[in-house]
Amino acid sequence: MNKYLLSLMSEHLNIMQYDVLRLSDGLDTDKMSANQIADLLNINVSTANVRISQIKKDAIDILIDKTDASQVSDYL
């Protein structure tokens, strides 16, 4: 199922959104904290929790909007 979700993500999301979802949910790697993701993606670590949460929310909203919501809502 992860491969299917990753393919939907790569089709509909920008690279930042794709990486944040992939890393925060551990889809093809170990789960990472917001600070770890921020450091890896060169996002200000002092605002990491808020920024990563916002990117993740935006990415999920895009996936739900552009696909059948049942395809993604059960997995994220």
C-alpha positions in Angstrom: 0.0 0.0 0.0 2.9 2.4 0.7 4.0 2.2 -3.0 0.5 3.1 -4.1 0.3 6.0 -1.7 3.8 7.2 -2.7 2.8 7.1 -6.4 -0.3 9.3 -5.6 1.9 11.7 -3.7 4.5 12.0 -6.4 1.8 12.7 -9.0 0.0 15.4 -7.0 2.5 17.0 -4.5 5.5 19.2 -4.9 8.9 17.8 -3.6 8.7 19.5 -0.2 5.2 18.2 0.5 6.1 14.7 -0.8 9.2 14.6 1.4 7.5 15.9 4.5 4.7 13.3 4.3 7.1 10.5 3.4 9.5 11.3 6.3 6.9 12.2 8.9 4.9 9.0 8.3 7.8 6.7 7.6 6.3 5.5 4.3 9.6 4.2 2.9 12.0 5.0 5.7 12.0 5.4 9.4 9.7 8.0 10.8 11.4 11.3 11.5 10.6 14.1 14.0 9.7 17.6 12.8 13.1 18.9 13.8 14.9 16.1 11.9 12.8 16.8 8.8 13.4 20.5 9.1 17.1 20.0 9.4 17.2 17.7 6.4 15.0 20.0 4.2 16.7 23.2 5.3 13.7 24.6 7.1 14.2 26.9 10.1 14.4 24.5 13.0 13.1 27.0 15.5 9.7 26.9 13.7 9.9 23.3 12.6 6.8 21.9 14.4 4.5 24.6 13.0 6.0 24.6 9.5 6.2 20.9 9.1 2.6 20.5 10.4 1.4 23.1 7.9 3.2 21.5 5.0 1.7 18.1 6.0 -1.8 19.5 6.3 -1.6 21.2 2.9 -0.3 18.0 1.3 -3.1 15.9 2.7 -5.7 18.5 1.7 -4.3 18.4 -1.9 -4.4 14.6 -2.0 -7.9 14.5 -0.7 -9.0 17.1 -3.2 -7.3 15.5 -6.2 -8.0 11.9 -5.5 -10.8 9.9 -4.0 -10.6 10.8 -0.3 -10.9 7.2 0.7 -7.7 6.4 -1.2 -5.7 8.5 1.2 -7.6 9.2 4.4 -7.2 5.7 5.7 -3.5 5.8 5.3 -2.5 9.3 6.6 
